[in-house]
Structures are given as C-alpha cells and as structure tokens.
Amino acid sequence: MFFMDYHGLSQSDYTKYSKSRQPVTHVAIYLGNGRMLHTFSKASGGVRTDTIAGKHWDYRFLFGGSV
C-alpha cells in the first residue's frame, strides 16, 4: 500500500489534491480485514497495525498491488 502526505483527519482535507500527482510518502503491507502493518517513529509506537477504513489512511491511499 502506498500513501500520500498527511493533510488532516477528514476526507474534505484531501479533495483538492490530485492523487495522480502526489508523491508516495508512506508505505504499508495489507494484512486483510481492513488492517495494515506499518511503522512510525519509536515515540509513536514503532511497528504497529492499524485499521484503514474511515480514517485518514483511507483518504491518503494512492495505490497498491501484489508481487
């Protein structure tokens, strides 16, 4: 999973950004059931799992795939 920069918590914070022009600034691995595995700084929890749907991750999502 590839995400763009954080711009806020609500969907309206992202409507002015064209996803096709945004750089990738965060990556994660999809675990299934709407959860992802990713990492932050040690101060914010280090490696962790989070729910995607209805959160800023959902609005920041650019694209994903499998290898």
C-alpha positions as CSV (number, residue, x, y, z in Angstrom):
1,M,0.0,0.0,0.0
2,F,1.3,3.4,-0.9
3,F,0.1,6.7,0.7
4,M,0.5,10.4,0.1
5,D,1.3,13.1,2.7
6,Y,-1.0,13.7,5.7
7,H,-3.2,16.7,5.3
8,G,-5.8,16.2,8.0
9,L,-8.3,13.8,9.5
10,S,-11.4,14.4,7.3
11,Q,-12.0,13.4,3.7
12,S,-12.5,17.0,2.7
13,D,-8.9,17.8,3.6
14,Y,-7.9,15.7,0.6
15,T,-10.3,16.7,-2.1
16,K,-8.1,19.5,-3.5
17,Y,-5.2,17.1,-4.1
18,S,-4.9,15.1,-7.3
19,K,-3.8,11.6,-6.3
20,S,-2.1,11.1,-9.7
21,R,0.3,14.0,-8.8
22,Q,1.1,13.1,-5.2
23,P,4.4,11.6,-4.2
24,V,4.5,8.4,-2.1
25,T,5.4,9.4,1.5
26,H,4.3,6.3,3.4
27,V,4.2,2.5,2.7
28,A,2.4,-0.4,4.4
29,I,1.6,-4.1,4.0
30,Y,-2.1,-5.0,3.8
31,L,-2.9,-7.7,6.3
32,G,-6.6,-8.3,5.3
33,N,-9.8,-7.4,7.0
34,G,-9.1,-3.7,6.5
35,R,-5.9,-3.7,8.6
36,M,-2.3,-2.8,7.6
37,L,1.1,-3.3,9.1
38,H,3.4,-0.2,9.0
39,T,5.9,1.7,11.1
40,F,6.2,5.1,12.7
41,S,8.8,6.7,14.9
42,K,9.6,4.8,18.1
43,A,7.9,7.6,20.0
44,S,4.5,6.9,18.3
45,G,4.6,3.2,18.7
46,G,7.1,1.9,16.2
47,V,5.8,-1.1,14.1
48,R,2.1,-1.4,14.5
49,T,-1.2,-2.5,12.9
50,D,-4.0,0.0,12.1
51,T,-7.5,0.0,10.6
52,I,-7.7,1.7,7.2
53,A,-11.4,2.3,6.5
54,G,-12.9,5.6,7.7
55,K,-9.6,7.0,8.8
56,H,-7.1,9.3,7.2
57,W,-5.3,6.3,5.7
58,D,-8.4,5.7,3.6
59,Y,-8.2,9.3,2.2
60,R,-4.4,9.2,1.7
61,F,-4.3,5.8,-0.2
62,L,-2.7,6.2,-3.6
63,F,-2.4,2.6,-5.0
64,G,-1.5,-0.9,-4.0
65,G,-0.7,-4.2,-5.7
66,S,0.8,-7.6,-5.2
67,V,4.1,-9.2,-6.3
